[in-house]
């Protein structure tokens, strides 16, 4: 199974968290995350393209202010990607 994770993080906490979770998936379930990518990069690539390449997509993001997405996730959050 090919797994991709898209993340958004201001301070790096969400990114570190998903990397830790991905390591746990590999150790306990044998599931290897093939790609961990910032939300802005995923928006540039396009979700349709990503969906064609992977069997499973997980999204991990923090929020700021009143639930606003982090800077490196805004492009994906507001796009039609």
C-alpha positions in Angstrom: 0.0 0.0 0.0 1.4 3.4 -1.0 0.6 6.1 1.6 1.1 9.8 1.4 0.7 12.4 4.1 0.0 16.1 3.5 0.7 18.4 6.5 0.4 22.0 7.5 2.5 23.4 10.4 3.6 26.8 11.6 6.1 25.7 14.2 6.8 22.2 13.1 4.8 20.4 15.7 2.3 18.9 13.2 5.1 17.8 10.9 7.1 16.2 13.8 3.9 14.6 15.0 3.0 13.0 11.7 6.6 11.8 11.2 6.3 10.1 14.6 2.9 8.6 13.7 4.3 7.4 10.4 7.2 5.7 12.1 4.7 4.0 14.5 2.6 2.8 11.5 5.7 1.2 10.0 6.8 -0.5 13.3 3.4 -1.8 14.4 1.5 -2.4 11.1 4.2 -2.6 8.5 2.7 0.4 6.7 5.3 2.6 5.1 4.5 6.2 4.3 6.0 6.9 0.9 5.7 10.7 0.9 5.3 13.4 3.5 4.6 16.7 1.8 3.6 20.3 2.8 0.1 21.4 1.9 1.3 24.1 -0.4 3.4 21.7 -2.4 0.4 19.3 -2.6 -1.7 22.1 -3.9 0.9 22.8 -6.6 1.0 19.1 -7.6 -2.8 18.8 -7.4 -4.9 16.3 -5.3 -6.0 14.5 -8.4 -2.5 13.7 -9.4 -1.6 12.6 -5.8 -4.7 10.4 -5.7 -3.6 8.6 -8.8 -0.2 7.8 -7.2 -1.2 6.6 -3.7 -3.7 4.2 -2.2 -4.2 6.2 1.0 -3.9 9.9 1.9 -3.7 11.2 5.4 -3.8 14.9 6.3 -2.3 16.4 9.5 -2.5 20.0 10.3 -2.3 22.5 13.1 -4.4 25.6 13.4 -3.7 29.1 14.4 -5.8 32.1 15.6 -9.4 31.1 15.4 -8.9 27.8 13.6 -7.2 29.2 10.6 -4.9 26.9 8.6 -1.1 27.3 9.0 0.7 29.3 6.3 2.1 26.3 4.5 -1.4 24.7 4.2 -3.4 27.8 3.1 -2.8 27.2 -0.6 -4.3 23.7 -0.4 -7.1 24.8 1.9 -8.2 27.5 -0.4 -7.6 25.8 -3.7 -9.7 23.6 -5.9 -6.7 21.2 -6.0 
